[in-house]
Amino acid sequence: MDEQRDPNEATPSAAVDVSIDAQELIRDWEFLFLAFLLFGIGRLVWLYLYRPEHTAFHLGLSCGFVFSGALGCLMRWVFRP
């Protein structure tokens, strides 16, 4: 087998050491996105159980929180393989 490298071959990126402060900040954002996700799901459950007036407002607010939380979880998954 040839040991020559193909210039078009994808190579894994080098692991980057992150400072303790940055790790703490990342953990805080992960907690915030998880809180958004749980709060949005909780509001959707509340909306389903109690059926308040002006449902569109509550549904939009709940879906916004769920979307933000899910986006945060996806960002964590993408940036931390």
C-alpha positions as CSV (number, residue, x, y, z in Angstrom):
1,M,0.0,0.0,0.0
2,D,1.2,3.5,-0.8
3,E,1.9,5.7,2.2
4,Q,1.5,8.9,0.2
5,R,-1.0,11.4,1.4
6,D,-3.8,12.5,-0.9
7,P,-4.0,16.4,-0.7
8,N,-7.8,16.1,-1.0
9,E,-8.2,13.7,1.8
10,A,-10.1,14.9,4.9
11,T,-8.0,14.9,8.0
12,P,-9.3,15.1,11.6
13,S,-8.8,18.5,13.2
14,A,-6.3,18.8,16.0
15,A,-7.7,18.8,19.5
16,V,-7.7,22.2,21.0
17,D,-7.1,22.7,24.6
18,V,-9.6,25.0,26.2
19,S,-9.0,27.0,29.3
20,I,-10.9,26.4,32.5
21,D,-12.8,29.7,32.2
22,A,-13.9,28.8,28.7
23,Q,-15.0,25.3,29.8
24,E,-17.1,26.9,32.6
25,L,-18.7,29.4,30.2
26,I,-19.5,26.5,27.8
27,R,-21.1,24.6,30.6
28,D,-23.2,27.6,31.6
29,W,-24.5,28.0,28.1
30,E,-25.2,24.2,27.9
31,F,-27.2,24.5,31.1
32,L,-29.1,27.6,29.7
33,F,-30.0,25.7,26.5
34,L,-31.2,22.7,28.5
35,A,-33.3,25.0,30.7
36,F,-34.8,26.5,27.5
37,L,-35.7,23.1,26.2
38,L,-37.2,21.9,29.5
39,F,-39.1,25.1,30.0
40,G,-40.5,25.0,26.5
41,I,-41.6,21.4,26.8
42,G,-43.2,22.2,30.2
43,R,-45.1,25.1,28.6
44,L,-46.3,22.8,25.8
45,V,-47.6,20.3,28.4
46,W,-49.3,23.1,30.3
47,L,-50.8,24.3,27.1
48,Y,-52.1,20.8,26.3
49,L,-53.5,20.2,29.8
50,Y,-55.1,23.6,30.6
51,R,-56.0,25.0,27.2
52,P,-55.9,28.7,28.0
53,E,-57.3,31.5,25.8
54,H,-55.0,33.0,23.1
55,T,-53.5,29.7,22.4
56,A,-51.4,30.9,19.4
57,F,-49.3,33.2,21.6
58,H,-48.6,30.5,24.2
59,L,-47.9,28.0,21.4
60,G,-45.5,30.3,19.7
61,L,-43.7,31.1,22.9
62,S,-43.4,27.4,23.8
63,C,-42.2,26.4,20.4
64,G,-39.6,29.2,20.5
65,F,-38.2,27.9,23.7
66,V,-38.1,24.3,22.4
67,F,-36.4,25.4,19.2
68,S,-33.8,27.4,21.1
69,G,-33.1,24.5,23.4
70,A,-32.9,22.0,20.5
71,L,-30.6,24.3,18.6
72,G,-28.3,24.6,21.6
73,C,-28.2,20.8,22.0
74,L,-27.4,20.5,18.3
75,M,-24.7,23.1,18.6
76,R,-23.2,21.1,21.5
77,W,-23.3,17.9,19.5
78,V,-21.6,19.6,16.5
79,F,-18.9,21.5,18.3
80,R,-18.1,18.7,20.7
81,P,-17.8,15.5,18.7
